[in-house]
Amino acid sequence: MNNFEFKNPTKIIFGKDSIEKLENEIPKDAKVLLLYGGGSIKKNGIYDQVKTALTKVEVIEFGGIPANPEYAVLMDALKVIKDENISYLLAVGGGSVIDGTKFLSAAALFKGDTPWDILSQNIRTEKGMPFGTVLTLPATGSEMNSGAVITRKETKEKLAMGGPGLFPEFSILDPQVITSIPRRQLVNGLTDAFTHVLEQYMTYSVGALLQDRFAESILQTIIEVAPKVLKDPTDYQAASNFMWSCTMALNGLIQKGVPNDWAVHAMGHELTALFGIDHARTLAVIAPSHYKYNFEAKKEKLAQYGERVWNITEGNMDDKAYAAIERTEAFFNELGIDTKLSDYTKDYEGTAEEISKRFTDRGWLGLGEHQSLSPDKVEKIVKMAY
């Protein structure tokens, strides 16, 4: 097992009717900016619950944060923060709203002239404006980590940011919220969380037995609850396990002491930036091709995954490893997710070359756990995903 340090300061408040506990978590003298997305929280009752819990503090609202948090929209929110002397941020939404709030947390205290530099220059945020979250869509794990991804429409870029100053102070997780989530978003959440685990697990063995089994248990749980959640989102037991799996998939725990990949995300982000494809679906497009292209480097772990998660017992290591890739792609298909880029756009020709060029221009010359995926290899993987 590799050396590591681990600290996660986010307080989790989990369970039925936990939104009412919000009033105990925000300082009484705070001036709060309430951030949310397209307004679905006003239809499903979450907005009313939040407002009721915030009656003792001053609240300004900012809605309309899109599914891929857009830099221009967030800059409008940043102006509100400055003009209204906001001291505390509250994200009520899924990963996009929470990621957008993290950017605002960083940008509110940023000393530079151009907040986009936080992303383009990969500036770590050591201290941000304090914020909390009320999770409405399990998927990204953003409610318990310090990372975010922001989109800039004008340049068709989607870049990551982070730092120890961007952990939520608290996150409220009430599994009952999933009852009003559209099926497409539930499918995205299941796929996103599943792929988050694979990015931290599907590398090579360093003898981290417990970490492997943590990861495998999350994958097994997602596989088990997926059909139950999709059949009946009011199934509280299934919803609870789904929500907690999404959080555990990316709160930092399972990545400690082991090599991480994240090349699937790097490529997937570009597909979202170029074509507007849902984040989770871009991961399902790239992952099978990525594992096939890097088969020799990953086959030991792929075979272990096949045995432990999918109960694949027949054949040698290569057979099990390849069957594991096929079973993963089949799982995405069973959820209703297409796994080829051509399923989403007819304009896919030239995409691989464009992504390769972008990575070269950014100096991203070695992705993956071995830092060996050069832009020309990325180009081949993306072409395999057409």
C-alpha positions in Angstrom: 0.0 0.0 0.0 1.2 3.5 -0.8 1.8 6.2 1.8 -1.1 8.6 2.2 -2.6 11.4 4.3 -6.4 11.6 4.8 -8.6 14.3 6.2 -12.2 14.9 5.4 -13.8 17.7 7.5 -17.3 17.5 6.0 -20.0 16.8 8.4 -22.7 14.5 7.0 -26.3 14.7 8.2 -28.0 11.6 6.7 -31.5 10.4 6.8 -35.2 11.0 6.6 -36.4 14.6 7.2 -32.8 15.8 7.8 -33.3 19.0 5.8 -34.9 20.6 8.9 -31.6 20.3 10.7 -30.2 22.9 8.3 -31.0 25.7 10.7 -28.5 24.4 13.3 -25.6 24.4 10.8 -25.4 27.9 9.5 -24.0 30.7 11.7 -26.8 33.0 13.0 -25.1 36.1 11.8 -24.5 34.8 8.3 -25.7 36.5 5.1 -26.5 33.5 2.9 -26.5 33.1 -0.9 -28.9 30.2 -1.7 -27.8 28.6 -5.0 -29.8 26.1 -7.0 -30.4 24.9 -10.6 -33.3 25.0 -12.9 -36.0 25.3 -10.3 -37.1 21.7 -9.8 -36.6 22.2 -6.0 -39.6 24.5 -6.1 -41.8 21.7 -7.5 -40.7 18.9 -5.2 -40.9 20.6 -1.9 -37.2 20.8 -1.1 -37.1 24.6 -1.6 -39.9 25.1 0.9 -38.1 22.9 3.4 -34.9 24.8 3.0 -36.6 28.2 3.3 -38.4 27.1 6.4 -35.1 26.1 8.0 -33.5 29.4 7.0 -36.0 31.8 8.6 -33.5 33.0 11.2 -30.8 34.2 8.8 -30.8 36.7 5.9 -31.0 34.9 2.5 -30.4 36.1 -1.1 -31.2 33.6 -3.9 -29.5 32.8 -7.1 -31.0 30.1 -9.3 -30.4 28.9 -12.8 -27.0 27.1 -12.5 -27.0 24.7 -15.5 -26.3 21.0 -15.6 -22.7 21.7 -16.5 -21.9 24.7 -14.3 -21.2 27.5 -16.7 -18.5 30.1 -16.0 -20.5 33.1 -17.3 -23.5 32.2 -15.1 -21.2 31.8 -12.1 -19.6 35.2 -12.7 -23.1 36.7 -12.4 -23.4 34.9 -9.0 -20.0 36.2 -8.0 -21.2 39.7 -8.6 -24.1 39.1 -6.2 -21.7 37.8 -3.6 -19.6 41.0 -3.9 -22.5 43.4 -4.1 -24.5 41.9 -1.3 -21.6 41.2 1.0 -22.5 37.5 1.2 -20.6 35.6 4.0 -22.0 32.0 3.5 -23.0 29.9 0.5 -25.6 27.2 0.5 -25.8 24.8 -2.5 -29.2 23.1 -2.9 -28.8 20.7 -5.8 -26.7 17.9 -7.3 -23.1 17.9 -8.4 -23.4 20.8 -10.8 -24.8 23.2 -8.3 -22.3 22.1 -5.6 -19.4 22.3 -8.1 -20.5 25.8 -9.1 -20.7 26.7 -5.4 -17.1 25.5 -4.9 -16.0 27.7 -7.7 -17.7 30.7 -6.1 -16.2 29.8 -2.7 -12.8 30.0 -4.3 -13.5 33.0 -6.5 -15.0 35.1 -3.7 -11.6 35.2 -1.9 -9.4 35.0 -5.0 -6.9 37.9 -5.2 -6.3 37.7 -9.0 -8.1 39.7 -11.7 -9.5 36.7 -13.7 -11.2 33.9 -11.7 -10.9 31.6 -14.7 -7.2 31.4 -13.8 -8.2 29.2 -10.9 -9.1 26.5 -13.5 -6.7 27.3 -16.4 -3.7 27.6 -14.1 -4.8 24.8 -11.7 -4.6 27.1 -8.6 -5.3 25.2 -5.4 -7.7 26.8 -3.1 -6.3 26.7 0.5 -9.2 28.8 1.9 -12.6 29.5 0.4 -15.8 31.2 1.6 -17.6 28.7 3.9 -20.5 26.7 2.4 -22.8 23.8 3.0 -24.9 21.6 0.8 -28.3 20.0 0.6 -28.0 17.2 -1.8 -30.9 16.7 -4.3 -29.3 14.3 -6.8 -26.9 11.5 -5.8 -24.1 11.1 -8.4 -20.9 13.0 -8.2 -19.9 12.8 -4.5 -19.2 16.5 -4.6 -21.1 16.8 -1.3 -18.1 15.3 0.5 -15.0 16.2 -1.4 -13.0 19.3 -2.4 -13.0 19.0 -6.2 -15.2 20.6 -8.9 -15.4 20.8 -12.6 -16.5 24.0 -14.4 -17.6 24.5 -18.1 -16.9 27.6 -20.2 -19.2 27.6 -23.2 -17.4 30.3 -25.2 -14.2 28.2 -25.4 -15.8 24.8 -25.2 -13.7 23.9 -22.2 -14.4 21.8 -19.1 -11.7 22.0 -16.4 -11.2 20.8 -12.9 -10.2 22.6 -9.7 -9.9 21.9 -6.0 -8.0 22.3 -2.8 -8.4 21.8 0.9 -10.4 25.0 1.3 -13.2 23.6 -0.8 -14.7 20.9 1.4 -18.3 21.7 2.4 -18.7 22.4 6.1 -21.7 20.1 6.1 -23.9 18.2 3.7 -27.4 17.1 4.3 -28.4 13.8 2.6 -32.1 12.9 2.7 -32.6 9.8 0.5 -36.3 10.8 0.1 -35.3 13.5 -2.4 -34.7 10.9 -5.2 -38.5 10.2 -5.5 -38.8 13.2 -7.7 -35.7 12.7 -9.8 -36.3 11.8 -13.5 -35.2 8.3 -14.5 -32.5 9.7 -16.9 -30.8 11.5 -13.9 -31.0 8.4 -11.7 -29.3 6.4 -14.5 -26.7 9.1 -14.8 -26.1 9.0 -11.0 -25.7 5.3 -10.9 -23.3 5.4 -13.9 -21.3 8.3 -12.5 -20.7 6.7 -9.1 -19.8 3.4 -10.7 -17.2 5.0 -12.9 -15.8 7.0 -10.0 -15.0 3.8 -8.2 -13.4 2.3 -11.4 -11.1 5.3 -11.8 -9.7 4.7 -8.3 -9.7 0.9 -8.5 -9.0 -0.2 -12.0 -5.2 0.3 -12.0 -2.7 -2.2 -10.6 -2.3 -3.9 -7.3 -0.2 -2.4 -4.5 -1.4 -4.9 -1.9 -4.1 -2.5 -0.5 -6.5 -5.3 0.4 -9.0 -3.2 2.4 -9.1 -0.4 -0.2 -9.8 -3.0 -3.0 -12.6 -4.4 -0.9 -14.0 -1.0 -0.1 -14.2 -0.3 -3.8 -15.6 -3.6 -4.7 -18.3 -3.3 -2.1 -19.5 0.0 -3.5 -19.6 -1.5 -7.0 -21.6 -4.5 -5.8 -24.0 -2.3 -3.9 -24.6 -0.1 -6.9 -25.2 -3.2 -9.1 -27.7 -4.6 -6.5 -29.7 -1.4 -5.9 -29.8 0.0 -9.4 -32.8 -2.0 -10.6 -34.6 -1.3 -7.3 -34.0 2.4 -7.5 -35.1 2.6 -11.1 -38.2 0.4 -10.5 -39.4 2.3 -7.4 -37.6 5.5 -6.3 -39.8 5.5 -3.2 -38.0 2.4 -1.9 -36.2 4.1 1.0 -33.7 1.3 1.6 -32.6 1.2 -2.0 -32.5 5.0 -2.1 -30.4 5.2 1.0 -27.8 2.7 -0.3 -27.7 4.5 -3.6 -27.2 7.9 -2.1 -24.5 6.7 0.4 -22.7 4.7 -2.3 -22.4 7.8 -4.5 -20.9 9.8 -1.6 -18.5 7.0 -0.6 -17.4 6.6 -4.2 -15.7 10.0 -4.2 -15.1 11.3 -0.7 -11.4 10.5 -0.9 -11.4 7.3 1.2 -11.1 4.6 -1.5 -8.4 6.4 -3.4 -5.9 6.6 -0.4 -2.9 4.3 -0.6 -3.6 3.2 -4.2 -2.8 4.5 -7.7 -5.5 6.4 -9.4 -6.3 6.7 -13.1 -8.8 9.5 -14.0 -8.0 9.4 -17.7 -11.5 8.3 -18.5 -12.8 11.5 -16.9 -10.2 13.7 -18.7 -11.4 12.3 -22.1 -15.1 12.3 -21.0 -15.0 16.0 -20.0 -14.0 16.9 -23.5 -17.0 15.1 -25.0 -19.2 17.1 -22.7 -17.5 20.3 -23.6 -17.6 19.6 -27.3 -21.1 18.1 -27.7 -23.0 18.7 -24.4 -23.3 15.0 -23.7 -24.3 14.2 -20.1 -21.1 13.7 -18.0 -22.0 10.2 -16.9 -22.7 9.1 -20.4 -19.3 10.3 -21.7 -17.7 8.1 -19.0 -19.7 5.1 -20.3 -18.5 5.9 -23.8 -14.8 6.1 -23.0 -14.4 3.5 -20.2 -14.7 0.3 -22.3 -12.3 1.5 -25.0 -9.9 2.8 -22.4 -9.8 -0.6 -20.7 -9.4 -2.5 -24.0 -6.6 -0.2 -25.1 -4.7 -0.5 -21.8 -5.6 -4.2 -21.4 -2.1 -5.5 -20.6 -1.4 -2.9 -17.9 -4.8 -3.4 -16.3 -5.6 -7.0 -16.9 -4.7 -8.3 -13.4 -7.1 -5.8 -11.8 -9.7 -6.3 -14.5 -9.6 -10.1 -13.8 -9.9 -9.5 -10.0 -12.9 -7.2 -10.6 -14.5 -9.7 -12.9 -14.1 -12.5 -10.3 -15.2 -10.5 -7.2 -17.8 -8.1 -8.6 -19.3 -10.0 -11.6 -18.6 -13.6 -10.4 -16.7 -14.4 -13.6 -14.9 -17.7 -12.8 -14.2 -19.3 -16.2 -11.0 -19.0 -18.2 -7.5 -17.7 -17.6 -6.7 -14.2 -16.4 -7.0 -12.7 -19.9 -10.4 -14.3 -20.4 -11.7 -13.0 -17.1 -10.3 -9.6 -17.7 -11.9 -9.2 -21.1 -15.2 -10.7 -19.9 -15.2 -8.0 -17.1 -14.9 -5.2 -19.7 -17.8 -6.7 -21.7 -19.9 -7.2 -18.5 -19.3 -3.5 -17.5 -20.4 -2.3 -20.9 -23.5 -4.5 -20.7 -24.3 -3.1 -17.3 -24.3 0.4 -18.7 -26.5 -0.8 -21.6 -28.9 -2.4 -19.1 -29.3 0.9 -17.4 -30.2 2.4 -20.7 -26.9 4.1 -21.6 -25.4 4.0 -25.0 -21.7 3.4 -25.1 -20.5 4.7 -28.5 -20.0 8.3 -29.4 -21.8 7.8 -32.7 -25.0 7.1 -30.6 -24.9 10.8 -29.4 -23.7 12.7 -32.5 -23.2 12.4 -36.2 -20.3 14.9 -36.0 -17.8 12.6 -34.3 -15.2 12.5 -37.1 -12.2 14.5 -36.0 -13.1 14.4 -32.3 -10.1 12.2 -31.3 -7.7 14.6 -33.1 -9.3 17.6 -31.5 -9.0 16.1 -28.0 -5.4 15.0 -28.6 -4.5 18.6 -29.7 -6.2 20.1 -26.6 -4.2 17.8 -24.3 -1.0 18.7 -26.1 -1.7 22.4 -25.9 -2.4 22.1 -22.2 0.8 20.1 -21.6 -1.3 17.0 -20.5 1.3 14.7 -22.0 0.9 11.7 -19.7 -2.4 10.6 -18.2 -3.4 7.6 -16.2 -1.9 5.8 -13.3 1.4 5.3 -15.1 1.4 8.8 -16.6 1.9 7.0 -19.9 -1.1 8.0 -21.9 0.3 10.5 -24.3 -2.0 12.6 -26.6 -1.5 10.2 -29.5 -2.7 7.3 -27.4 -5.7 9.3 -26.2 -6.5 9.9 -29.8 -6.6 6.1 -30.4 -8.8 5.4 -27.4 -11.3 8.1 -28.4 -11.4 6.7 -32.0 -12.1 3.2 -30.5 -15.1 4.8 -28.8 -16.7 6.1 -32.0 
